Amino acid sequence: MCIRDRYKNLEAELARRGLTRRELAQKLGITLGTMSLKLNGKANLTLPEAKKIKNCLECDKSIDYLFDDTASDNEEQFKDEQKGE
């Protein structure tokens, strides 16, 4: 699952600001690979990292909003249900 699938609101804010995942990783002091793992849910994203991402974006959106992945959870459930038919 890519960032566009996992955290759609975060992806939208990155696009609005013209900020790439590579640039975001550099601002956090981590590699692009580590950033990808965190944003894909394969490695833990800490609260301090989430706060730093929010600060890098300089947006008024909440952390809950930026990292809301309920839509992707619903999509995954739907795909699983379709496979079972």
C-alpha positions in Angstrom: 0.0 0.0 0.0 1.5 3.3 -0.9 1.2 6.6 0.9 -1.6 7.7 -1.4 -3.6 4.7 -0.2 -2.7 4.9 3.5 -2.9 8.5 4.4 -4.8 10.4 1.7 -5.1 13.6 3.7 -1.4 13.7 4.3 -0.7 13.1 0.6 -3.0 15.9 -0.3 -1.3 18.3 2.1 2.1 17.3 0.7 0.9 17.9 -2.8 -0.5 21.3 -1.9 2.8 22.4 -0.6 4.9 20.8 -3.3 6.7 18.8 -0.7 8.0 15.3 -1.7 8.4 12.3 0.6 12.2 12.6 0.1 12.2 16.2 1.3 9.9 15.3 4.3 12.3 12.5 5.2 15.2 14.9 5.1 13.4 17.3 7.4 12.8 14.4 9.8 16.4 13.3 9.6 15.5 9.8 8.3 16.1 8.0 5.0 13.5 7.9 2.3 13.2 4.1 2.8 12.4 4.6 6.5 9.9 7.3 5.7 8.2 5.0 3.2 8.0 2.1 5.7 6.5 4.5 8.3 3.9 5.9 6.0 3.0 2.5 4.6 2.4 1.2 8.1 5.3 -1.3 8.0 7.3 0.6 10.7 6.0 2.6 13.6 5.5 6.3 13.3 6.0 8.0 16.6 3.9 10.8 17.9 6.9 13.2 17.9 7.5 12.3 14.3 3.8 13.0 13.4 4.0 16.3 15.2 7.2 17.2 13.3 5.5 16.3 10.0 2.6 18.5 10.9 5.0 21.3 11.7 6.9 20.8 8.4 3.6 21.2 6.6 2.8 24.4 8.4 -0.9 23.5 8.2 -3.8 24.1 10.5 -5.0 20.5 10.1 -5.0 18.2 13.2 -2.7 15.2 13.4 -5.8 13.0 13.5 -6.9 14.4 10.2 -3.5 14.1 8.6 -3.0 10.5 9.6 -6.6 9.3 9.2 -6.5 6.0 7.5 -10.1 4.8 8.1 -10.9 5.2 4.4 -8.1 2.8 3.4 -9.2 0.4 6.1 -12.7 0.3 4.6 -11.2 -0.1 1.1 -9.1 -3.1 2.3 -12.2 -4.7 4.0 -14.2 -4.2 0.8 -11.4 -5.9 -1.3 -11.2 -8.8 1.1 -15.0 -9.2 1.0 -14.9 -9.2 -2.9 -12.3 -11.9 -2.9 -14.6 -14.1 -0.7 -17.4 -14.1 -3.3 
